[in-house]
């Protein structure tokens, strides 16, 4: 839900002529710089946590097989996190934003004051 809401908010922001040459810092984007990626990571991590009990209770395996199944279950959220945080998601978006808005006082303040993925509200800000 958060990922879709963030995407819709950014779409509406870009559609507003007043936001031309501005960076999106409204709605969820005021809480963290990449709420769409935070939502994506939350979905995959949640799926893992929902599946983990079933993986632990898998029939026909000993304790090692059960923990092995849980360990294998971590691969999907770990892979998504690697892609989003280290390869194509955040690094490309940061580079693009830095190219467009870097050096602007308002953007530098936004970067300084707005967490990358964890919303301010969860950090008590």
HELIX and SHEET records of a PDB file:
HELIX    1   1 UNK A    2  UNK A   15  1                                  14    
HELIX    2   2 UNK A   17  UNK A   19  5                                   3    
HELIX    3   3 UNK A   27  UNK A   30  5                                   4    
HELIX    4   4 UNK A   35  UNK A   56  1                                  22    
HELIX    5   5 UNK A   63  UNK A   82  1                                  20    
HELIX    6   6 UNK A   83  UNK A   87  3                                   5    
HELIX    7   7 UNK A   90  UNK A  101  1                                  12    
HELIX    8   8 UNK A  105  UNK A  113  1                                   9    
HELIX    9   9 UNK A  120  UNK A  123  1                                   4    
END                                                                             
